[in-house]
């Protein structure tokens, strides 16, 4: 059975028809997981033509995983300009595929959904919350309030219509976007066994200089790097010796570099850009003392789970699936610079607490290994396939 899988990510495509991703976690093996249930995978996503694979990018397609490139666009206005091209690709892909797994919220997934006939089985994988995505401070767009009303409404409709829904959270997304039929909560933050350290970090009362780290795109301000930089400046003014490492890249990098300069902490904020491998990210995590992700929106953040797997103490915000990972005392409200600065200060000034956070986080991360999650995800795929087979037989 051929399954069409939609992706919100932006890919590079080379002349040989293969897709490439800047994210090491979106390599071929991420998508080949569908082949344990389906015979072929059509991977549909935005793709820009490159003469050669971009340096450091990972190959996404391969045996059994075929590219279905959509005209490249960034943002709503470019999507409108490319709408006919996107719709044409979606219509053709729907005609050729048999089963459908739509990763949403995503304009590509929405385009495929609009092409499906009523009663056609399809599965959805809810990976983020558009209500939080368009919260104040997360996106700078004149239509942000409208988007915050419109996209959650559309997502609720898709979830209600779906044959089955997989959510990356255990409860958070399910409450806001319920599915009337089969549903399951399975994180997409699968940790390879080698990403887990064997022991937690010990108490280190002599530590006086701290390295904080965040991993996330700078294409939008969803992860609130601007809030984190502002909080670092407050902490430094209050006498803490901090260094911040930001892993990720995007159009807001220049603005964030200027923010750090204006706050007088540019020498303390290191922009690493997009690292090309999971090993490179892991090395940076191992050198850090505290992971901080004060996001405006999340599904269930892979980067946070990976940091916990390296036994890092973690501070997060009270959005999406983060409360499923962290206890209340390790979280702050999104967008609150003063609260975040206070939380950072209280954590780094308490070596015993940091050691306890490390131990707790490592144990929590063990719930997100491939061995634990694989069976739950495959059961979801099988359910969608079985319902699709029944429907196809009825049509014949």
Secondary structure, 3 states (H helix, E strand, C coil): CEEEEEEEEEEEECCCCCEEECCHHHCHHHHHHHHHCCCEEEEEEEEEECCCCCCCCEECCECCEEEEEECCCCHHHHHHHCHHHHHHHHHHHHHHCCEEEEEECCHHHHHHHHHCCCCCCCEEEECCCHHHHCCCCCCCCCCHHHHHHHHHHHHHHHHHHCCEEEECCCCHHHHHCCCCCEEEECCCCCECHHHCCCCCCCCCCCCCEEEEEEECCCCCCCCCHHHHHHHHHHHHHCCCEEEEEEEECCCCHHHHHHHHHHCCCHHHEEEEECCCCHHHHHHHHHHCCEEEECCCCCCCCHHHHHHHHCCCEEEEECCCCHHHCCCHHHEECCCCHHHHHHHHHHHHCCHHHHHHHHHHHHHHHHHHEHHHHHHHHHHHHHHHHHHHHHHHHHHC
